[in-house]
């Protein structure tokens, strides 16, 4: 894959993440207005882990989650997958 195509793909993925965050925020507002509890995917996950996951460092996020929470590999993988 050429550098140009990689840059386009990266930009496209970034746009998807922005849109996803916007949709999650909207879902939270709609749920609140309807009186329905809504648990965002990142609720309870340390910000450092969220930052690593959003930067594309999935393995680093899993490692940091385990380090900060003391949970095992399976729980860490599930938490990061929800991000």
C-alpha positions as a Markdown table, in Angstrom:
| # | Residue | x | y | z |
|---|---|---|---|---|
| 1 | Unk | 0.0 | 0.0 | 0.0 |
| 2 | Unk | 1.4 | 3.4 | -0.9 |
| 3 | Unk | 2.0 | 6.1 | 1.7 |
| 4 | Unk | -0.8 | 8.2 | 0.1 |
| 5 | Unk | -3.3 | 5.3 | 0.4 |
| 6 | Unk | -2.2 | 4.7 | 4.0 |
| 7 | Unk | -2.7 | 8.4 | 4.8 |
| 8 | Unk | -6.2 | 8.3 | 3.2 |
| 9 | Unk | -7.1 | 5.2 | 5.1 |
| 10 | Unk | -5.8 | 6.7 | 8.4 |
| 11 | Unk | -7.9 | 9.9 | 7.8 |
| 12 | Unk | -11.0 | 7.8 | 7.0 |
| 13 | Unk | -10.5 | 5.8 | 10.2 |
| 14 | Unk | -10.1 | 9.0 | 12.2 |
| 15 | Unk | -13.3 | 10.3 | 10.7 |
| 16 | Unk | -15.1 | 7.1 | 11.7 |
| 17 | Unk | -13.9 | 7.4 | 15.3 |
| 18 | Unk | -15.1 | 11.0 | 15.5 |
| 19 | Unk | -18.5 | 10.1 | 14.2 |
| 20 | Unk | -18.7 | 7.2 | 16.6 |
| 21 | Unk | -18.0 | 9.4 | 19.6 |
| 22 | Unk | -20.6 | 11.8 | 18.4 |
| 23 | Unk | -23.2 | 9.0 | 18.1 |
| 24 | Unk | -22.3 | 7.7 | 21.5 |
| 25 | Unk | -22.8 | 11.2 | 23.0 |
| 26 | Unk | -26.2 | 11.5 | 21.2 |
| 27 | Unk | -27.2 | 8.1 | 22.5 |
| 28 | Unk | -26.4 | 9.2 | 26.0 |
| 29 | Unk | -28.5 | 12.4 | 25.6 |
| 30 | Unk | -31.5 | 10.5 | 24.2 |
| 31 | Unk | -31.3 | 7.9 | 26.9 |
| 32 | Unk | -31.1 | 10.5 | 29.6 |
| 33 | Unk | -34.1 | 12.3 | 28.1 |
| 34 | Unk | -36.1 | 9.1 | 28.0 |
| 35 | Unk | -35.1 | 8.1 | 31.5 |
| 36 | Unk | -33.3 | 5.0 | 30.3 |
| 37 | Unk | -29.9 | 4.3 | 31.8 |
| 38 | Unk | -27.0 | 4.3 | 29.4 |
| 39 | Unk | -23.6 | 3.0 | 30.1 |
| 40 | Unk | -21.0 | 4.4 | 27.7 |
| 41 | Unk | -18.4 | 1.9 | 26.4 |
| 42 | Unk | -15.6 | 3.7 | 28.3 |
| 43 | Unk | -17.4 | 4.1 | 31.6 |
| 44 | Unk | -15.1 | 2.9 | 34.4 |
| 45 | Unk | -12.1 | 2.5 | 32.1 |
| 46 | Unk | -9.0 | 4.6 | 33.1 |
| 47 | Unk | -8.4 | 7.5 | 30.7 |
| 48 | Unk | -4.9 | 6.3 | 30.0 |
| 49 | Unk | -6.3 | 3.1 | 28.6 |
| 50 | Unk | -8.9 | 4.9 | 26.5 |
| 51 | Unk | -6.1 | 7.2 | 25.1 |
| 52 | Unk | -4.0 | 4.2 | 24.1 |
| 53 | Unk | -7.0 | 2.4 | 22.5 |
| 54 | Unk | -8.0 | 5.5 | 20.6 |
| 55 | Unk | -4.4 | 5.9 | 19.4 |
| 56 | Unk | -4.6 | 2.4 | 17.9 |
| 57 | Unk | -2.3 | 0.7 | 20.5 |
| 58 | Unk | -4.7 | -2.1 | 21.5 |
| 59 | Unk | -2.0 | -4.2 | 23.1 |
| 60 | Unk | -0.7 | -1.3 | 25.1 |
| 61 | Unk | -4.2 | -0.5 | 26.2 |
| 62 | Unk | -4.7 | -4.1 | 27.4 |
| 63 | Unk | -1.4 | -4.1 | 29.2 |
| 64 | Unk | -2.1 | -0.7 | 30.9 |
| 65 | Unk | -5.6 | -1.8 | 31.9 |
| 66 | Unk | -4.2 | -4.9 | 33.6 |
| 67 | Unk | -1.5 | -2.9 | 35.3 |
| 68 | Unk | -4.0 | -0.3 | 36.6 |
| 69 | Unk | -6.8 | -2.6 | 37.6 |
| 70 | Unk | -5.2 | -5.9 | 38.4 |
| 71 | Unk | -7.7 | -7.7 | 36.2 |
| 72 | Unk | -6.7 | -10.7 | 34.0 |
| 73 | Unk | -6.1 | -10.8 | 30.3 |
| 74 | Unk | -9.7 | -11.8 | 29.4 |
| 75 | Unk | -11.3 | -9.0 | 31.3 |
| 76 | Unk | -8.7 | -6.5 | 29.9 |
| 77 | Unk | -9.4 | -7.6 | 26.4 |
| 78 | Unk | -13.2 | -7.3 | 26.9 |
| 79 | Unk | -12.8 | -3.8 | 28.3 |
| 80 | Unk | -10.6 | -2.6 | 25.5 |
| 81 | Unk | -12.8 | -4.2 | 22.8 |
| 82 | Unk | -15.7 | -2.1 | 24.1 |
| 83 | Unk | -13.7 | 1.0 | 23.4 |
